[in-house]
Amino acid sequence: MIGSIIGDTVGSIYEFNNIKTKDFDIFQPRMSYTDDSILTVATAEWLLEGGEVAQYYYDYAISNSCPMGGFGGMFVRWIQKSRACGLQPAYGSCGNGSAMRVSPVGWACDSEAEVLRVAAQSAACTHNHPEGIKGAQATALAIFLARKGVAPQEIAQRITADFGYDLSMSVDEIRPRYSWEGLDDGAAGSGATCQGTVPQALVCALTSTSFEDAIRNAVSIGGDSDTLGAITGGVAQAMHGVPQDLRAKVWNLLPQHYKDVITRFEQRYGC
């Protein structure tokens, strides 16, 4: 899951300042992990410790109330209501938050059926819209298949067949047509939704030549750059591994508790 955290961090400064090029410094001092990484670590701790996943998301959000980029508006309202009245039910979101935090599921599960079940569970406590659940499942399944050595083209075919996502475009074709509005000004969902983010992120990963190339792909298409980076980075880690220099730079930004959770997770699941 460190790949997701790296992708999130690299994309952090471009979320509201999109660039349309792969030619940029891959790591800059003002970059930081955001809510994507915070909730990814929460997912990992849930998988390690068990319990109610919503409680982990609530606890991590309360403990990290002002991350770079901020939490999504609907999630913030859920946190506020949960603080006042106890954990609240899901709010029907199809936002890409369910996909940005799911990467640990792709490493922790031993079968496709388990991946789909656990990914749905991680999403449904907040993002229980069918598209929110689908985005988490597709992302986690892509990671699972990649770590099992399935070829990128075969992964793309599976994701298209199982989830209906169009993964036929290249990154170069996506770039001029993509923005925060999504592909073609929201024709297939805004860039803040799973349906408007996950397909593009998967293309960025599955057509990459290296981990760094995948992250550059994700940043270069614009839109929700940190979340695109997080989703892409999770899949790219399973495909390519993670460069030690990037890992070290991001590692130094993380609180000790996050490092402890990540270390325990990697030791248990071998990622």
Steps between C-alpha positions, in 0.01 A plus 500: 500500500800730520455548125167668563653729760781597262252569220285708731800699620638568153158609380427716803624832364327454165149423629392862463779601264480246220781454252474322167848362467707209626802727522513612863717444807370175643549613859495852637534620861151653514333168418314324781283200564128589498170350610552222245801368691340554840202283412719244322692449825164475678398221263826319568456521876145369469628201303764437765281544806143429392190674628272750333668670206291815536647552846852502357409757236333716765791471744764579240304797369448641848870459578602664171234763452687734265705300249639657187215530251240428768239224520209484257193706589260209547756311707552807719126523565497130588783558747322798654174310544685197633679714755169644618281191489718190471606325180260586221375280216649524153394794289464357151818643357661390175801723568850377430578488872406134507764417238776724633516315835450139388848391389582297815207271418671390178799379704325351801257264325571151371234460232305708253177432687655625823638811328156593366330435834748691713530788253122537504504498880767771511296719266144442618535652846506841330493461121211257457391620156552212250763703316685570824514131580594411142790746499647349814456146373655572160802668656559225755454225240749665265757505782428138590537383139817704446669355808407153374692574180205540262601700192377860483300436184322210666427711807349769278283241326380362835418843640308594185309172497418501871436869563425654163782753513637612165878461522563520127639855484868581539630756747581731210140472381357561847716803584342766272149378579524471878457745788335534840175471304606153393542367148338719235360742760334235709344281233596192703497657848684787659865474600396476864301179449617142473360466150681816395833414666563127535506412126750776426720407797503136393608597149781711650623196693436219254672674207802615701858389452607552863362616834621855441357501148160400640499790748608742228213372286252562781615854575519592133133445420381764748189475714516369858875447482565364849219247479597398149853457633381293795293261288766477229778456755328210668477306175844608381662371819355156433624514141845653537593528866597833656829686453683523829584868456135596466405277790763661720393854414135434577583288806669799659176700476283250683408501870649218704163330550450478122848353459423241766174397330663481156792296634270254673284473189797437272640239736170315515405517133836512329450815298 
